[in-house]
Amino acid sequence: MALKILLISVICLLVNIPMGRMRERCKKFSLAWFVWVHASIPLIVALRIGLHLHWIAIPINIASAVLGQLLGGLPEKQKRRAASPAA
């Protein structure tokens, strides 16, 4: 069971890295932003159901997905900071 949870968590992380990058390129709270934030949910739910994971895996998978979003958005955020004039 723990190996399945770890596998799904790694998939959540890896799938959300490019989505976090795309999210960071969109205007915050726009339709595109919401799409990129939530696009991986159907895949994650399907994998969780397909592997018959216990409900306790849900918060672990959500944390992995959020971490992937943050890691993916980090380079875009750094580019934007570097391009803006120093105050």
VOGU-3710 file (C-alpha; in Angstrom, 3 decimals, decimal comma):
1> malkillisv> 0,000/0,000/0,000  2,769/2,460/0,904  4,516/1,786/-2,399  1,306/2,596/-4,298  0,882/5,854/-2,380  4,509/6,775/-3,079  4,088/5,953/-6,778  0,957/8,094/-7,147  2,591/10,919/-5,163  5,621/10,934/-7,472
11> icllvnipmg> 3,312/10,938/-10,506  1,349/13,859/-8,981  4,568/15,777/-8,459  5,937/15,141/-11,950  2,677/15,840/-13,766  2,173/19,131/-11,938  5,626/20,590/-12,632  4,842/21,600/-16,252  1,340/22,642/-15,211  2,794/24,912/-12,536
21> rmrerckkfs> 5,022/26,489/-15,145  2,038/27,177/-17,406  0,005/28,444/-14,437  2,698/30,945/-13,571  2,534/32,360/-17,116  -1,196/33,143/-16,752  -2,882/36,013/-14,990  -3,681/34,987/-11,429  -7,254/33,690/-10,941  -8,024/33,819/-14,675
31> lawfvwvhas> -9,785/30,920/-16,384  -6,484/29,607/-17,769  -4,946/29,811/-14,293  -7,772/27,683/-12,833  -7,468/25,177/-15,681  -3,736/24,680/-15,078  -4,235/24,365/-11,329  -6,939/21,701/-11,674  -5,993/19,902/-14,914  -4,238/16,988/-13,220
41> iplivalrig> -7,097/16,130/-10,868  -8,924/13,686/-13,207  -5,689/11,747/-13,788  -4,885/11,605/-10,093  -8,411/10,496/-9,174  -8,405/7,826/-11,889  -5,061/6,453/-10,698  -6,175/6,489/-7,080  -9,399/4,658/-7,881  -7,676/2,269/-10,281
51> lhlhwiaipi> -5,109/1,275/-7,667  -7,775/1,056/-4,919  -5,933/3,413/-2,598  -7,243/4,224/0,845  -8,678/7,695/1,463  -5,633/8,600/3,556  -3,687/8,898/0,272  -5,744/11,941/-0,785  -3,984/14,585/1,386  -0,593/13,077/0,505
61> niasavlgql> -1,416/13,286/-3,210  -2,710/16,840/-2,853  0,500/17,873/-1,082  2,558/16,298/-3,877  0,507/18,084/-6,529  0,873/21,440/-4,758  4,622/20,900/-4,431  4,793/20,128/-8,160  2,879/23,316/-8,955  5,228/25,369/-6,789
71> lgglpekqkr> 8,377/23,784/-8,204  7,123/24,231/-11,750  6,241/27,877/-11,227  9,510/28,779/-9,544  11,632/29,294/-12,711  8,933/31,490/-14,281  8,669/33,557/-11,116  12,457/33,989/-11,007  12,510/35,046/-14,682  9,848/37,650/-13,992
81> raaspaa> 11,746/38,996/-10,980  14,980/39,188/-12,977  13,269/41,031/-15,839  11,606/43,629/-13,633  13,597/46,769/-12,872  15,140/46,941/-9,423  13,297/49,241/-7,039
//
